[in-house]
Amino acid sequence: MYMKLPYRLPTRMKQLFFALVFGAALLAPAGACSSRFPDEATGGGPPCLPPSYSVSPTSARPGEKVTVAAPAADCNPRYGGTARIAVGVTDARGNKVINATAPMTDSGEFTYTFTVPEEIAVGQATVTAMPHNIDWCDDTGRNNRAEGPVNFERASCAEPVKALTITP
């Protein structure tokens, strides 16, 4: 292998330069350039997406209680000890009638119960539940949103939605 340096060095210094550069590359730890996640070696595995949530009951009247919940993930989403879930309910007219956050575990487990508001429109409502203040579209479970306006358009992720039928 031949590499020409842009300036003249004595032959001995050239040999030393190449020995240092190529020796360091050969002696580098095998995992130094690995794409593994830090805790994957200890069984933690790579981070993952949030677990699927449920809405129960799926039909309710104003004044009744509805629970939105998710079990712990089978993987390690790594939300942290202060993680929160954002729960939203939009009625049949498109009005956001519930917009709340609740505690969530590091593994994505949560339970949030609300009373169906009296002013909700009868018909098909939608319930969303997403990790709060985290780029839920990213599978690292870390907040990596760019600084700037918060009204950006999501390009590649579908918002998770569950149906809730509101009856009179």
C-alpha positions as CSV (number, residue, x, y, z in Angstrom):
1,M,0.0,0.0,0.0
2,Y,1.4,3.4,-1.0
3,M,0.2,6.8,0.3
4,K,2.0,10.0,-0.7
5,L,2.1,12.7,1.9
6,P,1.6,16.3,0.7
7,Y,5.0,17.4,2.0
8,R,8.4,15.9,2.4
9,L,9.2,14.0,5.5
10,P,12.3,11.9,6.3
11,T,11.7,8.2,5.4
12,R,11.9,7.2,9.1
13,M,9.0,9.6,10.0
14,K,6.9,8.3,7.1
15,Q,7.4,4.8,8.4
16,L,6.4,5.9,11.9
17,F,3.3,7.7,10.6
18,F,2.1,4.7,8.7
19,A,2.8,2.3,11.6
20,L,0.7,4.5,14.0
21,V,-2.2,4.9,11.6
22,F,-2.5,1.3,10.4
23,G,-1.5,-0.1,13.8
24,A,-4.3,1.8,15.6
25,A,-6.8,0.5,13.1
26,L,-5.7,-3.1,13.6
27,L,-5.7,-2.8,17.4
28,A,-9.1,-1.1,17.7
29,P,-11.6,-3.1,19.8
30,A,-13.8,-5.3,17.6
31,G,-17.0,-3.6,18.8
32,A,-15.7,0.0,18.3
33,C,-17.5,0.4,15.0
34,S,-20.4,-1.8,15.9
35,S,-23.9,-0.6,15.2
36,R,-25.3,-2.4,18.2
37,F,-27.1,-0.5,20.9
38,P,-25.3,-0.1,24.1
39,D,-27.5,-2.4,26.2
40,E,-28.2,-4.9,23.5
41,A,-25.2,-6.9,24.6
42,T,-26.8,-7.2,28.1
43,G,-30.1,-8.5,26.7
44,G,-31.9,-5.1,26.6
45,G,-32.2,-5.2,22.8
46,P,-32.6,-2.2,20.6
47,P,-35.4,0.3,21.4
48,C,-38.8,-0.2,19.9
49,L,-42.2,1.4,19.2
50,P,-44.9,1.8,21.9
51,P,-47.2,-1.1,22.7
52,S,-50.7,-1.0,21.2
53,Y,-53.4,0.5,23.4
54,S,-57.0,-0.3,24.0
55,V,-60.2,1.7,24.7
56,S,-62.8,0.2,27.0
57,P,-65.7,0.2,26.6
58,T,-65.8,1.0,22.9
59,S,-69.3,2.6,23.2
60,A,-70.3,5.1,25.9
61,R,-72.8,7.9,26.8
62,P,-71.9,11.3,28.2
63,G,-71.2,10.9,31.9
64,E,-69.8,7.4,31.6
65,K,-66.2,6.4,32.3
66,V,-63.9,5.2,29.5
67,T,-60.4,3.7,30.1
68,V,-57.5,4.0,27.6
69,A,-54.7,1.6,28.5
70,A,-51.6,-0.2,27.2
71,P,-49.6,-3.1,28.7
72,A,-45.8,-3.0,29.1
73,A,-44.0,-3.5,25.8
74,D,-42.3,-6.8,25.0
75,C,-39.2,-4.8,24.0
76,N,-37.4,-1.8,25.5
77,P,-38.9,1.5,24.3
78,R,-36.8,3.4,26.9
79,Y,-39.2,6.2,27.8
80,G,-37.6,7.0,31.1
81,G,-38.9,7.4,34.7
82,T,-40.8,10.6,34.0
83,A,-42.5,9.4,30.8
84,R,-46.0,10.6,30.1
85,I,-48.7,9.5,27.6
86,A,-50.8,12.1,25.7
87,V,-54.4,11.1,25.3
88,G,-56.8,12.9,23.1
89,V,-60.5,12.4,22.2
90,T,-62.0,14.1,19.1
91,D,-65.8,13.9,18.7
92,A,-67.9,13.3,15.5
93,R,-67.9,17.1,14.8
94,G,-64.1,17.3,14.9
95,N,-64.0,19.0,18.3
96,K,-61.1,18.0,20.6
97,V,-63.0,17.2,23.9
98,I,-60.2,15.5,25.8
99,N,-56.5,16.6,25.7
100,A,-54.6,15.2,28.7
101,T,-51.4,13.6,29.8
102,A,-50.9,10.8,32.3
103,P,-48.0,8.9,33.8
104,M,-46.5,6.1,31.7
105,T,-43.8,3.6,32.7
106,D,-40.4,3.3,31.0
107,S,-41.8,0.3,29.1
108,G,-44.9,2.1,27.8
109,E,-47.5,0.8,30.2
110,F,-50.3,3.2,31.2
111,T,-53.9,3.5,32.3
112,Y,-55.9,6.7,31.8
113,T,-59.6,6.9,32.7
114,F,-61.9,9.8,31.8
115,T,-65.5,10.7,32.0
116,V,-67.2,11.3,28.7
117,P,-68.0,15.0,28.6
118,E,-71.6,16.1,28.4
119,E,-70.9,18.4,25.4
120,I,-69.5,15.6,23.2
121,A,-71.3,15.0,19.9
122,V,-73.1,11.7,19.4
123,G,-71.5,9.5,16.8
124,Q,-68.0,8.1,16.0
125,A,-65.3,9.7,18.2
126,T,-61.6,9.0,17.9
127,V,-59.1,8.3,20.7
128,T,-55.4,8.8,20.3
129,A,-52.7,7.8,22.8
130,M,-49.0,8.6,22.0
131,P,-45.9,9.1,24.1
132,H,-45.9,12.8,25.2
133,N,-43.1,15.1,24.0
134,I,-41.3,12.3,22.3
135,D,-40.9,11.8,18.6
136,W,-43.2,8.8,18.7
137,C,-42.5,8.1,15.0
138,D,-38.8,7.3,15.9
139,D,-38.1,3.9,17.3
140,T,-35.4,5.0,19.7
141,G,-37.8,6.2,22.4
142,R,-35.9,9.4,22.8
143,N,-37.0,13.0,22.1
144,N,-35.2,13.9,19.0
145,R,-37.6,16.6,17.6
146,A,-35.9,19.4,15.9
147,E,-36.1,22.8,17.6
148,G,-38.5,25.2,16.0
149,P,-42.2,25.4,15.2
150,V,-44.3,22.6,16.8
151,N,-46.9,22.7,14.0
152,F,-44.8,20.6,11.6
153,E,-46.5,18.0,9.3
154,R,-45.6,14.3,10.0
155,A,-44.2,12.8,6.9
156,S,-44.1,9.1,7.4
157,C,-46.1,8.0,10.4
158,A,-49.7,7.3,10.8
159,E,-51.3,8.6,14.1
160,P,-52.6,5.7,16.1
161,V,-56.4,6.0,16.4
162,K,-59.0,3.9,18.1
163,A,-62.8,4.3,17.7
164,L,-65.2,5.3,20.5
165,T,-68.9,5.3,19.7
166,I,-70.8,8.0,21.6
167,T,-74.5,7.1,22.1
168,P,-77.3,9.4,23.3
